[in-house]
Amino acid sequence: MHDFTIASARAALRAKKVSAQELTEAHLDAIAALNPRLNALITVMPETARAQAAAADAALARGEAHALSGIPLAIKDLFCTGGVRTTAASRILEPFVPPYESTVTANLLRAGAVFLGKANLDEFAMGSSNMTSAFGPVTNPWTRRGDNRALVPGGSSGGSAAAVAARLALGATGTDTGGSIRQPASFCGIVGIKPTYGRCSRWGIVAFASSLDQAGPFARTVEDCAILLGAMAGHDPKDSTSADVPVPDFAAACTRGVKGLRIGVPREYRSDGMAPEIEALWQQGIAWLREQGAEIIDVSLPHTKYALATYYIVAPAEASSNLARYDGVRFGLRKDGEDLDQLYENTRAAGFGAEVRRRIMIGTYVLSAGYYDAYYLRAQKVRALILRDFTEAFRHCDALLTPTAPSAAFGQGEKMDDPVTMYLNDVFTVPANMAGIPGLSVPAGLDAQGLPLGLQVLGKPFDEETVFAVGAAIERAAAFNVLPAIRAGA
């Protein structure tokens, strides 16, 4: 049961070789066995999952096969799920049960998906390690050769990535504000895509940075990610940033190949101190695409070096504004005080963790009188230059190839004492968020310690089809089939 991909499970369900209830029970059993070790899910939904699986079997029996009928998924606990607790991995939302469904999860339910549970994450999606969750860290199912010390799964969508890698779910949703799908996908040896900003509705997703957040899927193959994105995407009139553009057959694009495509290699992504094995994997990816008929060209993204600094002004500023709503008055945690000011102080002090407080303070500072022009306004101008760099590069090429992350997964407790070092985990992923373009991480090899490394494909706005085509070509050439030590069926 745990060896299925979404595509093969879908075929087996439609051929009546397996039932949705059998598939769901197998994954619920895996969660019961492994989640205590991994902490990938905050809330497990066994009764909901069983009811949805029974409904999927009934629909399949009537010949009503939808895109995801009977496919068991994990949902990042940032997506509001009607009647099911949604915490954003924060104490301040620990008691929150939304009365509505996010647009993305509603689309998945309409496609017949089965929801196994709500996946752990960095609190309010702020982090690159999944160590900031109020419900405890997530453990990466991978371990170093000869070393069983716990590793981080990446963040913020670490629970979603770990659940898919450990075979607790066939796929999962994530959100990507500065790399929070692609980096954990790389760390956990799976596929993850951040689509173009506006491709998936943000309605019903707990906001971090509204101009950067974008929902996307995790899965074990490029084709599976394409299937999931096809179900998640679509115009939503409830979200003013949702793009009214057609949703193509992303899965069909996976078979296109790359012959005749021009693949750009941005010289600025060769950062100082890059590990030789990551540089070697990047060169191997270039060779794979060239062998399959792609033309490799050198491109420049001169403002890339400013992307990380720009991001850590824009994102905290928007977080400061978005998180002002958590005041103990309307919903979520409430810690009373003698007056309104003390109510706010008590509630927010008890409800927010250290990383969230740090980013709120940074954001409030850069938006304050006397500093808005010097920091936030200037950052927005640099952001426009970053987008212009990508626009110019895509005049000469169809997609870009880069590493996904500057390292493989690191140990829990490593790098934690230095926020700046932690922020550098996003150095290769942040520029795509600043520009709003799609980015896909594909597992392509192992480092010297036996940990997965990913390659990143960046594409033109709303051209996820080409991104999937290039990603699938890398996937075929890499033939990455190594599995983590901790997984269902091991």
C-alpha positions as CSV (number, residue, x, y, z in Angstrom):
1,M,0.0,0.0,0.0
2,H,2.8,2.4,0.8
3,D,4.6,1.9,-2.4
4,F,1.9,3.6,-4.5
5,T,2.4,6.9,-6.1
6,I,-0.7,9.1,-6.5
7,A,-0.8,8.2,-10.2
8,S,-0.5,4.4,-9.6
9,A,-2.9,4.5,-6.6
10,R,-5.4,6.4,-8.8
11,A,-5.2,3.7,-11.4
12,A,-5.5,0.9,-8.9
13,L,-8.6,2.5,-7.3
14,R,-10.3,2.9,-10.6
15,A,-9.5,-0.7,-11.6
16,K,-10.9,-1.9,-8.2
17,K,-7.6,-3.5,-7.3
18,V,-7.7,-1.6,-4.0
19,S,-10.3,0.4,-2.1
20,A,-10.1,3.9,-0.8
21,Q,-10.9,2.5,2.7
22,E,-8.0,0.0,2.5
23,L,-5.6,2.7,1.3
24,T,-6.7,5.1,4.0
25,E,-6.4,2.4,6.8
26,A,-2.9,1.5,5.7
27,H,-1.8,5.2,6.0
28,L,-3.7,5.7,9.3
29,D,-1.8,2.6,10.6
30,A,1.5,4.1,9.5
31,I,0.7,7.4,11.2
32,A,-0.2,5.5,14.4
33,A,3.2,3.7,14.3
34,L,5.5,6.5,13.2
35,N,4.0,9.8,14.1
36,P,5.1,9.5,17.7
37,R,8.7,9.4,16.5
38,L,8.4,12.0,13.7
39,N,5.8,14.4,15.1
40,A,4.8,15.2,11.5
41,L,1.1,15.7,12.2
42,I,-0.4,17.9,14.9
43,T,-4.0,16.6,14.5
44,V,-4.9,13.2,13.1
45,M,-8.4,12.9,11.6
46,P,-9.1,9.1,11.5
47,E,-12.9,9.3,11.6
48,T,-13.1,12.1,9.0
49,A,-10.6,10.2,6.8
50,R,-12.7,7.0,7.0
51,A,-15.9,8.8,6.1
52,Q,-14.2,10.5,3.1
53,A,-12.7,7.2,2.0
54,A,-16.1,5.5,2.2
55,A,-17.6,8.3,0.1
56,A,-14.8,8.0,-2.4
57,D,-15.5,4.2,-2.7
58,A,-19.2,4.9,-3.3
59,A,-18.4,7.5,-6.0
60,L,-15.9,5.1,-7.7
61,A,-18.6,2.3,-7.6
62,R,-21.0,4.7,-9.4
63,G,-18.3,5.4,-12.0
64,E,-17.7,8.9,-10.8
65,A,-13.9,9.0,-10.6
66,H,-12.6,12.4,-9.8
67,A,-9.0,13.6,-10.1
68,L,-8.1,12.5,-6.5
69,S,-10.9,10.1,-5.5
70,G,-9.6,8.1,-2.5
71,I,-6.1,9.6,-2.4
72,P,-5.0,10.1,1.2
73,L,-3.3,13.5,1.9
74,A,-1.8,15.5,4.8
75,I,-2.8,19.1,5.1
76,K,-0.4,21.7,6.4
77,D,-1.9,23.1,9.6
78,L,-2.0,26.6,8.0
79,F,-5.1,25.7,5.8
80,C,-8.4,26.3,7.6
81,T,-10.4,23.1,7.6
82,G,-14.1,23.4,8.5
83,G,-14.8,21.9,11.9
84,V,-11.2,20.7,12.4
85,R,-8.7,22.6,14.7
86,T,-6.3,24.8,12.8
87,T,-3.4,26.0,14.9
88,A,-0.7,27.4,12.6
89,A,1.6,25.6,15.1
90,S,1.0,28.4,17.5
91,R,-0.4,28.5,21.1
92,I,-2.3,31.6,20.1
93,L,-4.5,29.6,17.7
94,E,-4.4,26.3,19.7
95,P,-8.2,26.4,20.4
96,F,-9.2,27.7,17.0
97,V,-11.7,25.6,15.0
98,P,-12.7,27.4,11.8
99,P,-16.3,27.3,10.6
100,Y,-15.2,27.3,7.0
101,E,-12.9,25.5,4.5
102,S,-10.0,27.2,2.7
103,T,-10.4,27.4,-1.0
104,V,-7.5,25.0,-1.7
105,T,-8.7,22.3,0.7
106,A,-12.2,22.7,-0.6
107,N,-10.9,22.2,-4.2
108,L,-9.1,19.0,-3.0
109,L,-12.2,17.7,-1.3
110,R,-14.2,18.4,-4.5
111,A,-11.6,16.3,-6.3
112,G,-12.3,13.4,-3.9
113,A,-9.2,13.6,-1.7
114,V,-9.1,12.0,1.8
115,F,-7.6,14.1,4.6
116,L,-5.6,12.1,7.1
117,G,-4.6,15.0,9.4
118,K,-3.1,18.4,9.8
119,A,0.7,18.6,9.4
120,N,3.2,20.3,11.7
121,L,5.1,23.4,10.7
122,D,7.2,26.2,12.0
123,E,5.0,28.6,13.9
124,F,3.0,30.8,11.5
125,A,5.3,29.4,8.8
126,M,8.2,31.3,10.2
127,G,11.3,29.2,10.0
128,S,13.6,26.9,7.9
129,S,13.8,23.9,10.2
130,N,10.4,23.1,11.7
131,M,12.0,23.7,15.2
132,T,9.8,26.7,16.1
133,S,6.4,24.8,16.3
134,A,4.6,25.2,19.6
135,F,3.8,21.5,19.3
136,G,7.4,20.4,19.2
137,P,9.9,19.8,16.3
138,V,9.4,17.5,13.4
139,T,12.1,14.8,12.9
140,N,13.3,14.2,9.3
141,P,12.8,10.5,8.4
142,W,16.3,10.5,6.9
143,T,19.5,10.0,9.0
144,R,23.2,10.4,8.2
145,R,25.1,7.2,7.5
146,G,26.2,5.6,10.8
147,D,24.6,8.4,12.8
148,N,21.1,8.3,14.2
149,R,21.0,11.8,15.6
150,A,17.7,13.6,14.7
151,L,17.8,15.9,11.7
152,V,15.5,18.8,10.8
153,P,13.1,18.2,7.8
154,G,13.4,21.8,6.7
155,G,10.7,24.4,7.1
156,S,8.3,25.8,7.4
157,S,6.3,22.9,5.8
158,G,8.5,20.3,7.5
159,G,5.6,18.2,8.7
160,S,4.1,17.9,5.2
161,A,7.5,16.9,3.7
162,A,8.3,14.4,6.5
163,A,4.8,12.8,6.2
164,V,5.3,12.3,2.4
165,A,8.9,11.1,2.7
166,A,8.0,8.6,5.5
167,R,5.0,7.3,3.5
168,L,2.4,8.5,6.0
169,A,0.6,10.1,3.1
170,L,0.7,10.0,-0.7
171,G,0.9,13.8,-0.9
172,A,0.5,16.9,1.1
173,T,-0.2,20.6,0.9
174,G,2.4,23.2,1.9
175,T,2.9,27.0,1.6
176,D,6.0,28.7,0.4
177,T,6.8,32.3,1.5
178,G,10.6,32.2,1.0
179,G,11.3,28.5,0.2
180,S,9.0,26.7,2.6
181,I,8.0,24.0,0.1
182,R,11.2,23.7,-1.9
183,Q,13.7,23.6,0.9
184,P,11.9,20.8,3.0
185,A,11.3,18.9,-0.2
186,S,15.1,19.0,-0.8
187,F,15.9,18.0,2.8
188,C,13.4,15.1,2.7
189,G,14.2,13.7,-0.8
190,I,10.8,14.4,-2.3
191,V,9.3,16.8,-4.9
192,G,7.7,20.1,-4.1
193,I,6.5,23.1,-6.1
194,K,5.8,26.7,-5.3
195,P,3.5,27.8,-8.2
196,T,3.3,31.3,-9.6
197,Y,1.9,33.8,-7.1
198,G,-1.9,33.9,-7.7
199,R,-2.1,30.4,-9.2
200,C,-3.7,29.0,-6.0
201,S,-6.1,31.0,-3.8
202,R,-4.8,32.2,-0.4
203,W,-8.3,32.4,1.0
204,G,-8.6,30.5,4.2
205,I,-4.8,30.1,4.7
206,V,-3.5,31.7,7.8
207,A,-1.4,34.6,6.6
208,F,2.3,35.2,7.1
209,A,3.4,37.6,4.4
210,S,0.5,38.3,2.0
211,S,2.5,39.4,-1.0
212,L,4.7,36.3,-0.8
213,D,2.6,33.4,0.5
214,Q,1.6,30.8,-2.1
215,A,0.2,27.3,-1.6
216,G,1.6,24.3,-3.4
217,P,1.9,20.5,-3.2
218,F,4.4,17.9,-2.0
219,A,4.6,14.4,-3.5
220,R,7.1,11.6,-4.3
221,T,7.2,12.3,-8.0
222,V,6.9,15.2,-10.4
223,E,3.8,13.8,-12.0
224,D,2.1,13.4,-8.6
225,C,2.9,17.1,-7.9
226,A,1.4,18.0,-11.2
227,I,-1.8,16.1,-10.5
228,L,-2.1,17.7,-7.0
229,L,-1.5,21.2,-8.3
230,G,-4.1,20.7,-11.0
231,A,-6.7,20.0,-8.3
232,M,-5.5,22.8,-6.0
233,A,-5.3,25.7,-8.5
234,G,-7.9,27.9,-10.0
235,H,-9.4,31.4,-9.8
236,D,-11.1,32.4,-6.6
237,P,-13.2,35.6,-6.5
238,K,-12.8,35.6,-2.7
239,D,-9.0,36.3,-3.1
240,S,-8.1,39.6,-4.8
241,T,-4.7,38.2,-5.6
242,S,-6.0,35.1,-7.3
243,A,-5.3,35.1,-11.0
244,D,-8.1,34.4,-13.5
245,V,-6.0,32.2,-15.8
246,P,-6.8,28.7,-17.1
247,V,-5.5,25.7,-15.3
248,P,-3.8,23.5,-17.9
249,D,-3.2,19.7,-17.7
250,F,0.1,19.9,-15.7
251,A,0.5,16.1,-15.6
252,A,0.5,16.0,-19.5
253,A,3.5,18.4,-19.5
254,C,5.6,15.9,-17.6
255,T,6.0,13.8,-20.8
256,R,7.0,16.7,-23.0
257,G,10.8,16.4,-22.7
258,V,13.3,19.2,-22.9
259,K,14.5,19.0,-26.5
260,G,14.9,22.4,-27.9
261,L,14.4,24.2,-24.6
262,R,16.9,26.8,-23.5
263,I,17.9,26.4,-19.8
264,G,19.6,29.3,-18.1
265,V,22.2,28.9,-15.4
266,P,22.4,32.0,-13.3
267,R,26.0,32.8,-12.4
268,E,25.0,34.6,-9.1
269,Y,23.8,31.3,-7.6
270,R,27.4,30.2,-7.1
271,S,27.6,31.5,-3.6
272,D,30.8,31.7,-1.5
273,G,31.4,28.6,0.4
274,M,29.0,26.4,-1.6
275,A,29.7,22.8,-0.8
276,P,31.6,21.1,-3.6
277,E,29.0,18.2,-3.8
278,I,26.2,20.8,-4.4
279,E,28.2,22.4,-7.2
280,A,28.9,18.9,-8.6
281,L,25.2,18.0,-8.5
282,W,24.3,21.2,-10.2
283,Q,26.8,20.5,-13.0
284,Q,25.4,16.9,-13.3
285,G,21.9,18.4,-13.7
286,I,23.1,20.7,-16.4
287,A,24.7,17.7,-18.2
288,W,21.5,15.6,-17.9
289,L,19.4,18.4,-19.5
290,R,22.1,18.9,-22.3
291,E,22.1,15.1,-23.0
292,Q,18.3,15.3,-23.4
293,G,18.5,18.0,-26.0
294,A,18.3,21.2,-24.1
295,E,20.5,24.2,-24.8
296,I,22.4,25.5,-21.7
297,I,23.0,29.2,-21.6
298,D,24.7,31.5,-19.0
299,V,22.4,34.2,-17.6
300,S,22.8,36.9,-15.0
301,L,20.5,37.9,-12.1
302,P,22.5,40.8,-10.7
303,H,20.2,41.7,-7.9
304,T,20.1,38.2,-6.5
305,K,22.6,39.2,-3.8
306,Y,20.1,41.6,-2.3
307,A,17.1,39.2,-2.3
308,L,17.6,37.7,1.2
309,A,18.0,41.1,2.8
310,T,15.0,42.4,0.9
311,Y,12.9,39.4,1.9
312,Y,13.8,39.9,5.6
313,I,12.4,43.4,5.5
314,V,9.3,42.8,3.4
315,A,8.2,39.5,5.0
316,P,8.5,40.7,8.7
317,A,6.7,43.9,7.8
318,E,3.8,42.1,6.4
319,A,3.8,39.6,9.3
320,S,3.7,42.5,11.8
321,S,0.6,43.8,10.1
322,N,-1.1,40.4,9.6
323,L,-0.5,39.1,13.1
324,A,-1.9,42.3,14.7
325,R,-5.3,40.5,14.6
326,Y,-4.3,38.0,17.3
327,D,-5.3,40.1,20.3
328,G,-7.3,37.8,22.4
329,V,-10.6,39.6,21.6
330,R,-12.1,37.8,18.6
331,F,-10.7,34.3,18.4
332,G,-7.9,32.1,19.7
333,L,-6.1,32.3,22.9
334,R,-7.2,34.9,25.5
335,K,-5.2,35.9,28.6
336,D,-7.2,38.5,30.6
337,G,-5.6,41.5,32.2
338,E,-6.7,44.5,34.2
339,D,-7.3,46.6,31.1
340,L,-7.2,46.3,27.3
341,D,-3.5,47.0,27.0
342,Q,-2.7,44.2,29.5
343,L,-5.1,41.8,27.7
344,Y,-3.1,42.4,24.5
345,E,0.3,42.0,26.2
346,N,-0.7,38.9,28.2
347,T,-2.3,37.2,25.2
348,R,0.5,37.9,22.7
349,A,3.3,37.1,25.2
350,A,1.7,33.7,26.0
351,G,0.6,32.9,22.5
352,F,3.6,33.8,20.3
353,G,7.0,32.0,20.3
354,A,10.4,33.6,20.2
355,E,10.8,33.5,16.4
356,V,7.4,35.0,15.7
357,R,8.0,37.8,18.3
358,R,11.4,38.5,16.7
359,R,9.9,38.9,13.2
360,I,7.0,41.0,14.5
361,M,9.5,43.4,16.2
362,I,11.6,43.6,13.0
363,G,8.5,44.3,10.9
364,T,7.1,46.8,13.3
365,Y,10.4,48.6,13.3
366,V,10.8,48.9,9.5
367,L,7.2,50.1,9.2
368,S,7.6,52.7,11.9
369,A,7.6,56.5,11.4
370,G,11.0,57.6,10.2
371,Y,12.1,54.1,9.0
372,Y,9.3,53.2,6.4
373,D,11.1,55.0,3.6
374,A,14.6,53.9,4.6
375,Y,13.7,50.2,4.8
376,Y,10.3,49.0,3.6
377,L,9.9,51.4,0.6
378,R,13.5,50.8,-0.5
379,A,13.0,47.0,-0.2
380,Q,10.0,47.2,-2.5
381,K,12.1,49.1,-5.0
382,V,14.8,46.4,-4.9
383,R,12.1,43.8,-5.2
384,A,11.0,45.4,-8.5
385,L,14.6,45.1,-9.7
386,I,14.8,41.4,-8.8
387,L,11.6,40.8,-10.9
388,R,13.2,42.8,-13.7
389,D,16.3,40.6,-13.6
390,F,14.1,37.4,-14.0
391,T,12.0,39.0,-16.8
392,E,15.2,39.9,-18.7
393,A,16.7,36.4,-18.2
394,F,13.5,34.8,-19.5
395,R,13.8,36.7,-22.7
396,H,16.8,34.4,-23.4
397,C,15.7,31.1,-21.9
398,D,12.7,29.0,-21.0
399,A,13.6,28.0,-17.5
400,L,16.5,28.3,-15.0
401,L,18.3,25.5,-13.1
402,T,19.9,26.1,-9.7
403,P,20.5,24.2,-6.5
404,T,17.5,24.2,-4.1
405,A,19.4,24.7,-0.8
406,P,23.0,25.4,0.3
407,S,23.2,22.2,2.3
408,A,21.6,18.9,3.1
409,A,19.4,18.5,6.2
410,F,21.2,19.6,9.4
411,G,20.9,18.3,12.9
412,Q,18.2,19.4,15.4
413,G,20.0,22.0,17.6
414,E,22.6,22.9,14.9
415,K,22.6,26.5,13.7
416,M,19.7,27.3,16.1
417,D,21.5,29.9,18.1
418,D,22.2,32.2,15.1
419,P,19.1,33.5,13.4
420,V,21.1,34.9,10.5
421,T,22.7,31.5,9.8
422,M,19.2,30.0,9.8
423,Y,17.9,32.7,7.4
424,L,20.7,31.8,4.9
425,N,19.0,28.5,4.3
426,D,16.6,30.4,2.0
427,V,19.3,32.0,-0.1
428,F,18.5,30.0,-3.3
429,T,14.7,30.0,-2.9
430,V,13.8,33.5,-1.8
431,P,14.4,35.3,-5.2
432,A,11.5,33.3,-6.8
433,N,9.1,34.5,-4.0
434,M,10.2,38.1,-4.5
435,A,9.5,37.8,-8.2
436,G,6.4,35.6,-7.8
437,I,7.6,33.0,-10.3
438,P,7.2,29.2,-10.0
439,G,9.9,27.0,-8.6
440,L,10.1,23.2,-8.3
441,S,12.6,21.1,-6.2
442,V,13.4,17.6,-7.5
443,P,15.6,15.1,-5.6
444,A,18.7,14.4,-7.7
445,G,21.4,12.8,-5.5
446,L,22.9,12.2,-2.1
447,D,25.6,14.0,-0.2
448,A,28.6,12.2,1.3
449,Q,26.6,11.4,4.4
450,G,23.8,9.7,2.5
451,L,21.3,12.7,2.7
452,P,19.2,13.9,-0.2
453,L,20.0,17.0,-2.3
454,G,17.6,18.8,-4.6
455,L,17.9,20.7,-7.8
456,Q,15.5,23.7,-8.4
457,V,13.8,24.6,-11.6
458,L,12.5,28.1,-12.0
459,G,10.1,29.2,-14.7
460,K,8.2,32.1,-16.2
461,P,5.1,33.3,-14.5
462,F,2.2,30.9,-15.1
463,D,4.4,28.5,-17.1
464,E,4.4,25.7,-14.6
465,E,4.1,23.3,-17.6
466,T,7.6,24.0,-18.7
467,V,8.8,23.7,-15.0
468,F,7.2,20.3,-14.8
469,A,8.7,19.2,-18.1
470,V,12.2,20.2,-17.0
471,G,11.7,18.7,-13.6
472,A,10.4,15.4,-15.0
473,A,13.5,15.3,-17.3
474,I,15.8,15.7,-14.3
475,E,13.8,13.1,-12.4
476,R,14.2,10.5,-15.2
477,A,17.9,11.1,-15.5
478,A,18.6,11.1,-11.8
479,A,16.5,7.9,-11.2
480,F,16.4,8.9,-7.5
481,N,15.0,5.8,-5.7
482,V,16.7,5.9,-2.3
483,L,14.3,5.8,0.7
484,P,14.7,7.2,4.2
485,A,15.5,5.0,7.1
486,I,12.2,5.8,8.9
487,R,9.2,5.0,6.7
488,A,6.0,2.9,6.6
489,G,6.7,-0.6,5.4
490,A,10.4,-0.5,6.3
